[in-house]
Amino acid sequence: MRRGAFKRGLTLFWWLTIAFLYLPLAVIVFYSFNSANSAAHFAGFSLRWYDRLFHNDQLLGALSNSLVLGLASSIVALIIGTLIGYGMYRHRSRKLGWLIVLIYLPIVMPDIVFGISEMAFFVSIDRQFGVLGPSLATMIIAHVTFQIPFVALIVYSRFVGLDPTLFEAAKDLYASPYKRARHFLLPTLKPSLIAAFFLSFTLSVDDFVISFFTAGPENATLPIYIWGAIRRGVSPEINAIATLMIGAVMIAAVLSLLFNRQGRRQ
């Protein structure tokens, strides 16, 4: 009897936690279809705010910046992070505790500290050499710096799960380094690489603090645009933007999870 009551209690706690996490998002999605001009009350379903979004030049520009930023930074972070993850695996027997700390540091560091440090660095370089002024390029560099650790750890975890004799078998079959990379490493790492890319893209699209400190005057992303618009009050248009972002992030997160699971099964 007590065991059954305990399980029911855990089930209830689980659903309450899920409700606590996702009810605010559900409210935003619901009010994004509000036909009223105010988000304070619901006057009926309408797609007028979504129609306005696709005729808003500022919003489309922010969306374009977010996509370029997310794709460019994710690709660069994927390449560098994969190399770092492979290096961590190859030299795992050595005492590389300091390297692990350096990899984890951008993950645990507060975004505000990371953003301010990036801004100070770019401003200093710009004053000294006249390059790396606030722009989309500085945003890409800043995003790459906090995406690399996630990619490196995902790739490293995939390497650790492999049978070490597979590498020796490839050498015994006289496979050159190029052939080992093309026919063994890349196919084996493919699910992890795809998962790492989608995770990096999700982090980039969702980021506000670091983007805010490193963006130029004409390089606003969707989170920055939302922050500027919400200062004038929450409107159904803001809810519609947030709904589209929620959908994009959820799709990327689900794809990342699926590919990561596929990689573990192989």
Backbone bond lengths (Angstrom), bond angles and torsions (degrees), N, CA, C in turn:
res aa  C-N    CA-C-N  psi(-1)  N-CA   C-N-CA  omega(-1)  CA-C   N-CA-C  phi
1 M - - - 1.468 - - 1.521 110.26 -
2 R 1.338 115.13 -45.86 1.448 118.80 -179.08 1.519 110.73 -66.59
3 R 1.344 115.68 -37.68 1.456 118.84 179.61 1.519 111.77 -63.88
4 G 1.349 116.58 -41.50 1.461 120.11 178.01 1.512 111.65 -64.78
5 A 1.333 117.24 -40.03 1.467 120.48 178.45 1.524 110.89 -65.66
6 F 1.336 115.84 -37.25 1.462 119.80 178.71 1.530 110.91 -64.61
7 K 1.351 117.33 -42.44 1.462 120.56 178.51 1.529 111.18 -64.24
8 R 1.335 115.95 -41.17 1.472 118.76 178.49 1.526 110.27 -64.75
9 G 1.324 116.13 -37.29 1.463 119.16 177.41 1.519 111.97 -64.09
10 L 1.336 116.35 -41.61 1.458 119.89 177.27 1.521 111.66 -64.62
11 T 1.331 115.87 -39.98 1.467 119.72 178.06 1.523 111.20 -62.69
12 L 1.346 115.52 -43.77 1.465 119.71 178.27 1.519 110.88 -63.08
13 F 1.332 116.22 -42.49 1.467 120.27 178.39 1.525 111.02 -61.98
14 W 1.328 116.65 -39.09 1.464 121.37 178.85 1.525 111.11 -61.37
15 W 1.327 117.08 -48.98 1.457 120.14 -178.40 1.525 111.80 -68.20
16 L 1.311 118.09 -34.47 1.471 120.46 175.64 1.528 110.63 -65.23
17 T 1.319 117.03 -38.32 1.470 120.48 177.84 1.518 111.07 -65.94
18 I 1.337 116.21 -43.84 1.466 120.26 177.89 1.526 110.33 -61.45
19 A 1.338 116.66 -42.77 1.465 120.28 178.63 1.523 110.90 -62.86
20 F 1.333 116.56 -41.58 1.462 120.71 179.94 1.530 111.10 -62.53
21 L 1.336 116.76 -35.39 1.452 120.70 -177.69 1.528 112.85 -78.53
22 Y 1.335 116.75 -38.51 1.466 119.75 -167.97 1.519 114.99 -109.83
23 L 1.315 119.62 -13.42 1.465 119.83 177.45 1.530 112.60 -61.30
24 P 1.349 119.67 -42.89 1.475 118.06 176.09 1.527 113.00 -58.54
25 L 1.331 117.11 -38.38 1.458 119.84 177.52 1.524 110.99 -67.41
26 A 1.332 116.39 -38.38 1.459 120.14 178.62 1.530 110.93 -64.18
27 V 1.322 116.48 -36.94 1.472 120.11 178.84 1.525 110.35 -64.84
28 I 1.323 116.96 -42.08 1.463 120.61 178.39 1.524 110.81 -62.11
29 V 1.329 116.80 -45.05 1.465 120.72 179.32 1.522 110.12 -62.70
30 F 1.333 117.41 -42.68 1.455 121.39 -178.47 1.530 111.00 -61.78
31 Y 1.325 117.26 -47.43 1.464 120.65 -176.48 1.522 112.66 -77.52
32 S 1.329 117.90 -8.88 1.460 118.58 174.99 1.527 111.47 -71.11
33 F 1.331 117.21 -17.56 1.465 122.21 177.31 1.525 111.95 -99.39
34 N 1.311 116.64 17.95 1.458 121.70 -178.74 1.526 109.96 -76.38
35 S 1.318 116.50 132.61 1.464 120.52 179.21 1.515 112.56 -83.40
36 A 1.331 117.74 -12.66 1.461 120.94 -179.40 1.521 110.46 -77.03
37 N 1.343 115.73 161.03 1.456 121.07 178.91 1.521 112.46 -79.37
38 S 1.293 116.61 -12.83 1.458 121.45 -178.90 1.517 109.40 -118.32
39 A 1.333 114.81 148.42 1.451 120.13 178.24 1.519 111.97 -87.63
40 A 1.341 116.23 4.38 1.463 119.48 -176.41 1.528 112.23 -76.18
41 H 1.334 117.94 -28.02 1.458 120.28 179.56 1.528 109.29 -142.00
42 F 1.321 115.98 157.17 1.461 121.51 -177.80 1.519 108.95 -101.67
43 A 1.363 115.09 126.20 1.456 119.77 -176.26 1.520 112.74 -116.04
44 G 1.311 118.43 8.62 1.462 121.06 -179.96 1.517 111.17 129.30
45 F 1.332 114.97 160.58 1.458 120.26 -177.49 1.525 110.98 -78.62
46 S 1.324 115.23 140.40 1.455 121.15 178.92 1.531 108.97 -160.94
47 L 1.332 115.14 151.50 1.465 121.11 176.14 1.527 111.71 -105.10
48 R 1.320 116.96 17.45 1.468 120.76 -174.39 1.531 111.94 -63.05
49 W 1.321 116.68 -34.61 1.462 119.10 -177.14 1.521 111.27 -73.91
50 Y 1.308 117.20 -32.60 1.454 119.81 175.07 1.527 110.47 -69.63
51 D 1.328 116.50 -35.12 1.460 120.27 176.18 1.529 110.83 -64.88
52 R 1.333 115.93 -39.40 1.462 119.71 178.98 1.528 111.29 -66.68
53 L 1.307 116.09 -33.53 1.463 118.97 -179.34 1.520 111.60 -60.23
54 F 1.338 116.20 -42.99 1.460 120.05 -175.05 1.526 112.26 -81.10
55 H 1.337 116.59 3.44 1.460 121.08 172.41 1.523 111.07 -118.10
56 N 1.330 116.29 14.17 1.463 122.50 179.61 1.525 108.18 -102.06
57 D 1.342 115.88 107.69 1.463 119.94 -176.27 1.524 112.28 -63.42
58 Q 1.339 116.84 -38.68 1.461 119.79 179.64 1.530 111.18 -63.90
59 L 1.322 115.16 -41.68 1.455 119.27 179.17 1.522 111.17 -65.85
60 L 1.321 117.04 -43.49 1.461 120.47 179.39 1.526 111.05 -62.86
61 G 1.336 115.95 -37.18 1.463 119.41 176.06 1.520 111.68 -64.52
62 A 1.344 115.99 -42.01 1.468 120.06 177.86 1.526 110.86 -65.19
63 L 1.324 116.32 -39.15 1.465 120.18 176.80 1.516 111.31 -63.23
64 S 1.325 116.84 -42.69 1.461 121.08 178.44 1.525 110.56 -61.93
65 N 1.333 116.94 -43.55 1.470 120.56 178.60 1.525 111.07 -62.23
66 S 1.334 116.63 -40.70 1.465 120.22 -179.89 1.523 111.21 -64.21
67 L 1.336 116.56 -42.11 1.458 120.17 -179.40 1.523 111.53 -67.58
68 V 1.338 116.54 -45.33 1.467 119.85 178.53 1.523 110.34 -62.53
69 L 1.329 115.60 -44.89 1.458 120.25 179.34 1.526 111.71 -61.57
70 G 1.333 116.40 -46.48 1.454 120.16 -178.47 1.515 112.75 -65.08
71 L 1.335 117.15 -45.77 1.460 120.47 -178.34 1.527 112.06 -67.86
72 A 1.336 116.75 -47.45 1.464 120.28 -177.48 1.527 111.44 -64.02
73 S 1.322 116.89 -48.18 1.464 119.92 -178.32 1.524 111.41 -66.61
74 S 1.334 117.52 -36.19 1.466 120.44 -179.24 1.521 111.25 -67.99
75 I 1.323 117.14 -39.58 1.466 120.16 179.14 1.526 110.88 -65.37
76 V 1.337 116.39 -46.41 1.470 119.93 179.94 1.524 110.26 -64.60
77 A 1.337 117.06 -44.83 1.460 120.60 179.50 1.523 111.49 -63.51
78 L 1.332 116.89 -34.46 1.471 120.46 178.99 1.522 110.98 -64.36
79 I 1.319 116.82 -42.72 1.468 120.30 -179.32 1.535 110.81 -66.67
80 I 1.320 115.97 -51.56 1.463 119.62 -177.32 1.524 110.99 -67.55
81 G 1.327 117.26 -44.02 1.456 120.67 -179.14 1.513 112.84 -63.44
82 T 1.340 117.30 -35.63 1.462 120.66 177.68 1.519 110.96 -64.99
83 L 1.322 116.98 -42.62 1.459 120.53 178.05 1.528 111.36 -63.68
84 I 1.335 116.21 -40.60 1.466 119.61 178.71 1.526 110.39 -66.67
85 G 1.332 117.17 -42.82 1.458 120.43 179.10 1.516 112.02 -61.64
86 Y 1.329 116.53 -39.42 1.459 120.42 177.83 1.526 111.06 -67.16
87 G 1.334 115.84 -40.26 1.453 119.63 177.56 1.521 112.15 -64.73
88 M 1.321 117.50 -38.68 1.460 120.80 177.08 1.525 110.79 -62.42
89 Y 1.328 116.20 -37.29 1.460 119.32 179.70 1.529 111.51 -71.98
90 R 1.320 117.10 -43.21 1.457 120.35 -177.62 1.524 111.41 -63.87
91 H 1.315 117.64 -33.18 1.460 121.87 -176.04 1.531 111.35 -111.99
92 R 1.325 116.75 28.81 1.465 120.64 -177.17 1.522 112.59 -67.62
93 S 1.335 117.29 -23.14 1.459 119.97 -178.90 1.524 112.37 -76.75
94 R 1.304 117.69 -15.59 1.448 121.01 179.41 1.531 110.41 -84.96
95 K 1.320 115.25 167.80 1.462 120.01 178.99 1.525 109.03 -82.85
96 L 1.321 114.41 93.76 1.469 120.00 -177.26 1.523 110.88 -118.10
97 G 1.336 115.79 36.50 1.461 118.73 179.68 1.514 112.52 -60.45
98 W 1.317 116.67 -35.83 1.466 119.97 179.76 1.526 111.58 -65.86
99 L 1.346 115.56 -33.85 1.461 119.11 178.64 1.525 110.91 -68.81
100 I 1.328 117.19 -39.57 1.463 120.70 177.65 1.520 110.01 -61.78
101 V 1.334 116.35 -40.41 1.466 120.18 178.61 1.522 110.22 -62.57
102 L 1.323 117.49 -42.88 1.464 120.99 179.42 1.527 111.40 -64.59
103 I 1.331 117.14 -34.38 1.456 120.57 179.60 1.524 110.36 -70.15
104 Y 1.331 116.98 -41.37 1.461 120.97 -177.55 1.535 112.98 -77.56
105 L 1.322 117.43 -22.57 1.464 120.32 -173.31 1.528 113.60 -57.22
106 P 1.356 120.48 -47.35 1.471 118.54 178.59 1.526 113.60 -64.36
107 I 1.340 117.22 -22.33 1.464 119.89 -179.81 1.517 111.04 -74.81
108 V 1.331 117.30 -41.89 1.467 121.32 -175.49 1.517 112.47 -90.28
109 M 1.324 117.69 -14.11 1.460 119.93 -178.45 1.530 110.19 -70.96
110 P 1.352 118.61 136.39 1.472 120.53 177.65 1.527 111.46 -59.14
111 D 1.319 115.77 141.25 1.468 120.38 -178.03 1.519 112.26 -60.06
112 I 1.329 117.24 -36.75 1.460 120.41 -177.86 1.527 110.51 -63.17
113 V 1.341 116.72 -40.28 1.467 120.61 178.44 1.522 110.02 -67.98
114 F 1.316 116.40 -43.07 1.458 121.03 179.86 1.518 110.53 -63.57
115 G 1.324 116.75 -43.51 1.462 120.38 -179.08 1.513 112.53 -65.27
116 I 1.320 117.28 -43.42 1.470 120.89 179.49 1.518 110.81 -64.78
117 S 1.335 116.87 -42.06 1.462 119.74 179.82 1.527 111.17 -64.71
118 E 1.326 116.89 -39.66 1.462 119.90 177.27 1.531 110.52 -64.04
119 M 1.324 116.57 -43.72 1.463 120.06 179.93 1.523 110.80 -61.79
120 A 1.352 117.27 -46.17 1.458 120.76 179.60 1.527 111.38 -61.14
121 F 1.324 116.59 -39.02 1.458 120.38 179.35 1.522 111.47 -65.16
122 F 1.327 117.22 -47.04 1.464 120.49 -178.85 1.530 111.54 -66.19
123 V 1.326 117.30 -38.90 1.465 120.42 178.57 1.522 110.44 -63.99
124 S 1.335 116.85 -41.04 1.461 120.79 178.53 1.519 111.63 -63.42
125 I 1.336 116.84 -44.82 1.467 120.67 178.94 1.525 110.53 -64.22
126 D 1.321 116.52 -39.07 1.467 120.61 -179.17 1.523 110.84 -65.73
127 R 1.317 117.46 -39.45 1.466 120.42 179.19 1.524 112.03 -68.71
128 Q 1.321 116.46 -35.63 1.456 120.15 -176.52 1.523 112.68 -80.57
129 F 1.331 117.10 -40.46 1.461 120.54 -171.70 1.530 113.73 -122.69
130 G 1.323 117.84 -6.15 1.454 120.52 178.65 1.513 114.46 74.27
131 V 1.331 117.53 20.88 1.464 122.22 177.93 1.519 108.95 -127.56
132 L 1.324 115.61 166.58 1.469 123.29 178.88 1.522 112.20 61.98
133 G 1.326 115.44 39.26 1.455 118.68 169.39 1.514 109.86 -71.63
134 P 1.339 118.49 162.57 1.471 121.29 -177.72 1.531 111.41 -53.50
135 S 1.314 116.41 118.75 1.459 121.64 -177.14 1.514 108.66 -164.63
136 L 1.322 115.67 -177.24 1.458 120.41 176.76 1.524 110.83 -65.50
137 A 1.327 117.28 -30.67 1.462 120.52 178.97 1.524 111.49 -64.88
138 T 1.322 117.59 -43.21 1.468 120.19 178.23 1.519 110.94 -65.78
139 M 1.314 117.13 -34.32 1.464 120.20 177.03 1.533 110.51 -65.40
140 I 1.315 116.64 -41.15 1.463 120.17 179.12 1.524 110.21 -62.83
141 I 1.340 116.76 -45.39 1.464 120.12 179.10 1.521 110.74 -60.86
142 A 1.331 116.44 -44.49 1.463 120.28 -179.35 1.520 111.46 -63.45
143 H 1.325 117.66 -40.67 1.461 120.51 179.67 1.525 111.33 -68.06
144 V 1.322 116.51 -37.88 1.461 119.49 178.81 1.523 110.77 -60.23
145 T 1.328 116.75 -38.23 1.459 120.23 -176.25 1.523 112.70 -63.91
146 F 1.341 118.03 -33.93 1.468 117.58 179.28 1.533 112.59 -95.72
147 Q 1.333 117.71 -8.23 1.457 120.07 175.85 1.524 112.40 -87.46
148 I 1.330 117.13 -30.80 1.462 121.30 -176.82 1.525 112.92 -54.46
149 P 1.352 120.04 -46.85 1.471 118.60 -178.64 1.520 113.69 -58.85
150 F 1.333 117.59 -38.04 1.463 119.89 179.21 1.528 110.70 -64.41
151 V 1.327 116.54 -44.32 1.467 120.32 179.09 1.529 110.39 -63.65
152 A 1.334 116.73 -45.80 1.465 120.78 -177.79 1.523 111.52 -60.46
153 L 1.321 117.38 -42.16 1.460 120.18 -178.24 1.525 111.71 -70.48
154 I 1.331 117.76 -36.49 1.463 120.72 177.89 1.529 110.12 -65.62
155 V 1.333 116.52 -46.18 1.465 120.43 179.91 1.529 110.17 -65.91
156 Y 1.316 117.00 -41.42 1.468 120.46 179.33 1.527 111.31 -61.54
157 S 1.331 116.53 -42.86 1.468 119.62 179.24 1.522 111.12 -63.51
158 R 1.333 117.49 -33.11 1.461 120.74 177.49 1.524 110.70 -68.78
159 F 1.322 117.51 -42.15 1.452 121.13 178.18 1.525 111.01 -63.26
160 V 1.322 116.55 -41.31 1.460 120.00 -178.87 1.520 111.14 -62.22
161 G 1.338 117.41 -31.70 1.454 121.05 -179.85 1.512 114.61 -78.38
162 L 1.338 117.64 -5.63 1.457 120.67 -179.40 1.530 111.02 -85.36
163 D 1.306 115.51 154.70 1.466 121.41 174.87 1.531 108.06 -76.15
164 P 1.338 118.42 120.71 1.475 119.96 -177.94 1.523 113.51 -59.57
165 T 1.330 117.01 -24.41 1.466 119.01 -178.82 1.530 112.16 -68.95
166 L 1.327 117.47 -17.68 1.457 119.91 178.09 1.524 111.02 -63.48
167 F 1.324 116.74 -37.12 1.461 119.81 178.46 1.528 110.52 -66.96
168 E 1.332 115.97 -40.99 1.458 119.51 178.51 1.528 111.07 -67.21
169 A 1.329 116.65 -35.77 1.467 120.17 178.86 1.523 110.81 -64.36
170 A 1.323 116.31 -39.80 1.466 119.54 178.72 1.523 110.94 -64.02
171 K 1.330 116.22 -38.03 1.469 119.13 177.85 1.528 111.08 -69.08
172 D 1.322 116.09 -39.39 1.472 119.57 -179.99 1.518 111.91 -64.07
173 L 1.329 116.41 -26.26 1.458 120.45 178.64 1.528 111.54 -87.76
174 Y 1.336 115.92 12.70 1.463 122.57 175.59 1.532 112.58 62.11
175 A 1.317 116.14 33.73 1.464 119.70 176.25 1.525 109.09 -80.04
176 S 1.310 115.99 129.86 1.460 120.46 178.09 1.530 109.43 -70.82
177 P 1.340 117.92 163.25 1.468 119.42 177.90 1.525 112.91 -54.50
178 Y 1.334 116.26 -37.85 1.464 119.31 178.81 1.528 110.93 -64.91
179 K 1.345 116.51 -44.78 1.465 119.76 -179.27 1.530 111.02 -67.88
180 R 1.336 116.40 -36.37 1.469 118.50 177.41 1.519 110.57 -63.48
181 A 1.327 116.62 -39.73 1.466 120.03 179.71 1.526 111.16 -69.20
182 R 1.338 116.50 -40.41 1.466 120.14 -175.15 1.521 112.84 -77.45
183 H 1.323 116.58 -43.86 1.467 119.97 -172.09 1.534 113.71 -98.54
184 F 1.318 117.32 -12.42 1.466 119.19 -179.00 1.532 112.54 -121.44
185 L 1.324 116.82 -57.09 1.465 119.03 -173.72 1.536 112.37 -68.24
186 L 1.327 116.75 -50.92 1.463 118.95 -176.55 1.535 112.94 -63.12
187 P 1.345 119.64 -47.08 1.477 117.89 176.55 1.530 112.85 -61.23
188 T 1.336 116.23 -36.83 1.459 119.40 -179.50 1.522 111.48 -69.55
189 L 1.324 116.32 -38.03 1.467 120.86 -177.37 1.523 113.42 -87.03
190 K 1.327 117.58 -6.53 1.467 120.25 -173.11 1.529 113.75 -52.08
191 P 1.338 120.93 -50.26 1.471 119.20 179.30 1.527 112.64 -61.00
192 S 1.335 116.46 -40.28 1.463 119.53 179.62 1.522 111.55 -67.94
193 L 1.312 117.34 -37.90 1.461 120.42 178.84 1.523 111.07 -65.55
194 I 1.326 116.32 -42.30 1.464 119.76 178.57 1.526 110.19 -65.44
195 A 1.337 116.34 -42.35 1.461 120.02 178.31 1.522 110.77 -62.48
196 A 1.331 116.97 -42.57 1.460 120.71 179.34 1.521 111.37 -64.51
197 F 1.344 116.58 -38.24 1.469 119.52 179.15 1.522 110.81 -64.41
198 F 1.327 117.66 -46.77 1.456 119.94 -178.91 1.525 111.51 -66.58
199 L 1.324 117.05 -35.88 1.461 119.47 176.53 1.523 110.41 -64.69
200 S 1.330 117.29 -43.92 1.458 120.92 177.97 1.523 111.15 -61.82
201 F 1.320 115.89 -42.81 1.464 119.76 179.55 1.529 110.92 -63.68
202 T 1.333 116.91 -40.37 1.458 120.74 177.96 1.518 111.09 -62.67
203 L 1.312 116.94 -44.88 1.461 120.80 179.09 1.523 111.34 -61.85
204 S 1.321 116.53 -38.83 1.462 120.62 -178.55 1.530 111.46 -68.49
205 V 1.329 116.17 -47.46 1.464 119.81 -178.67 1.524 110.88 -64.01
206 D 1.320 116.80 -34.71 1.455 121.62 -176.16 1.521 113.14 -81.40
207 D 1.323 118.50 -17.14 1.462 121.12 -172.21 1.529 111.85 -72.39
208 F 1.326 115.10 137.96 1.463 121.63 175.17 1.519 112.13 -120.81
209 V 1.332 116.85 -48.72 1.460 120.98 -170.48 1.518 111.66 -62.22
210 I 1.323 117.28 -54.10 1.468 120.60 -178.00 1.521 110.83 -65.09
211 S 1.338 116.81 -38.95 1.469 120.06 177.24 1.517 111.14 -63.19
212 F 1.322 116.55 -39.33 1.464 121.43 -177.66 1.526 111.30 -62.90
213 F 1.331 117.68 -40.06 1.452 121.50 -176.25 1.527 112.84 -80.61
214 T 1.313 118.95 -18.54 1.463 120.99 -175.89 1.527 113.21 -114.33
215 A 1.323 118.29 -0.64 1.466 121.29 -176.79 1.519 111.37 -80.22
216 G 1.320 114.92 152.32 1.447 121.13 172.54 1.515 110.74 -86.92
217 P 1.338 118.08 174.90 1.470 120.76 -177.06 1.520 113.92 -64.72
218 E 1.318 117.92 -21.97 1.466 121.15 -177.94 1.525 111.91 -117.79
219 N 1.304 116.64 24.06 1.468 120.20 -176.14 1.516 111.99 -123.20
220 A 1.308 116.81 37.86 1.462 120.38 -179.79 1.524 110.49 -66.70
221 T 1.313 115.38 137.25 1.458 121.59 174.53 1.528 108.76 -98.22
222 L 1.318 116.78 177.32 1.462 120.09 -179.20 1.534 112.32 -59.37
223 P 1.333 120.11 -47.15 1.465 118.36 177.53 1.520 113.11 -59.51
224 I 1.342 117.31 -38.62 1.466 120.03 178.85 1.520 110.15 -68.34
225 Y 1.324 117.27 -39.88 1.461 120.60 177.68 1.526 111.11 -62.64
226 I 1.317 116.25 -42.33 1.462 120.36 179.39 1.524 110.25 -63.83
227 W 1.329 116.44 -42.51 1.462 119.71 179.34 1.523 111.17 -60.94
228 G 1.344 116.69 -41.99 1.457 119.58 178.66 1.524 112.31 -67.59
229 A 1.346 116.78 -37.80 1.464 119.98 -178.39 1.525 111.83 -74.14
230 I 1.321 117.22 -34.64 1.461 120.03 -175.12 1.527 111.71 -73.37
231 R 1.312 117.27 -16.33 1.471 120.00 176.52 1.515 111.25 -66.25
232 R 1.333 116.70 -20.64 1.468 121.17 176.43 1.522 112.16 -92.88
233 G 1.330 116.24 3.33 1.457 120.55 179.33 1.518 111.41 114.78
234 V 1.326 114.93 150.52 1.459 120.48 179.82 1.529 109.11 -78.30
235 S 1.328 116.32 125.48 1.459 121.82 178.77 1.523 108.80 -123.23
236 P 1.338 117.37 163.67 1.471 118.94 175.91 1.529 113.41 -58.15
237 E 1.333 117.53 -25.59 1.452 119.89 177.55 1.535 110.73 -66.12
238 I 1.328 116.66 -39.71 1.463 120.80 176.13 1.519 110.37 -64.11
239 N 1.329 115.79 -40.53 1.467 119.33 177.13 1.521 111.65 -61.82
240 A 1.337 116.17 -38.10 1.463 119.87 179.12 1.522 111.02 -66.46
241 I 1.332 117.11 -41.51 1.463 120.10 177.03 1.527 110.17 -61.53
242 A 1.337 115.88 -46.56 1.458 120.57 -179.31 1.531 110.73 -61.82
243 T 1.330 116.72 -37.13 1.470 119.86 179.12 1.518 111.62 -63.75
244 L 1.320 116.58 -42.77 1.465 119.90 178.02 1.526 111.11 -64.57
245 M 1.330 117.15 -38.80 1.458 120.27 178.13 1.525 111.03 -67.11
246 I 1.331 116.17 -40.34 1.467 120.05 178.05 1.525 110.13 -60.51
247 G 1.332 115.64 -44.81 1.463 119.47 179.35 1.514 112.29 -62.54
248 A 1.354 116.86 -43.98 1.468 120.13 -179.25 1.522 111.42 -64.84
249 V 1.334 116.91 -43.46 1.464 120.47 -178.83 1.525 110.64 -67.49
250 M 1.331 117.08 -39.91 1.462 119.87 179.66 1.522 111.36 -64.83
251 I 1.330 116.84 -40.95 1.468 119.98 178.52 1.523 110.47 -63.18
252 A 1.333 116.47 -45.07 1.459 119.67 179.19 1.523 111.41 -64.15
253 A 1.337 116.79 -40.14 1.470 120.03 -179.56 1.527 111.18 -66.91
254 V 1.329 117.24 -40.72 1.472 120.67 179.31 1.524 110.47 -65.80
255 L 1.332 117.17 -42.97 1.458 120.19 178.28 1.524 111.06 -62.76
256 S 1.341 115.84 -41.34 1.462 119.57 177.66 1.523 110.96 -61.24
257 L 1.326 116.97 -42.90 1.467 120.82 179.95 1.519 111.58 -65.35
258 L 1.339 116.50 -42.22 1.461 119.98 -179.25 1.525 111.72 -64.21
259 F 1.318 116.49 -45.07 1.462 119.22 179.96 1.524 111.34 -67.71
260 N 1.340 116.61 -34.82 1.458 119.78 178.44 1.527 110.74 -65.88
261 R 1.330 117.28 -40.52 1.460 120.84 176.41 1.510 111.92 -65.79
262 Q 1.333 115.25 -39.12 1.462 118.62 178.56 1.523 110.60 -62.82
263 G 1.331 115.70 -38.40 1.458 119.31 178.62 1.515 112.54 -65.74
264 R 1.320 118.65 -34.82 1.462 120.96 179.63 1.531 112.01 -71.25
265 R 1.326 116.68 -30.69 1.453 119.41 -179.91 1.512 112.88 -74.70
266 Q 1.321 116.89 -24.70 1.464 119.67 -176.67 1.527 110.76 -80.07
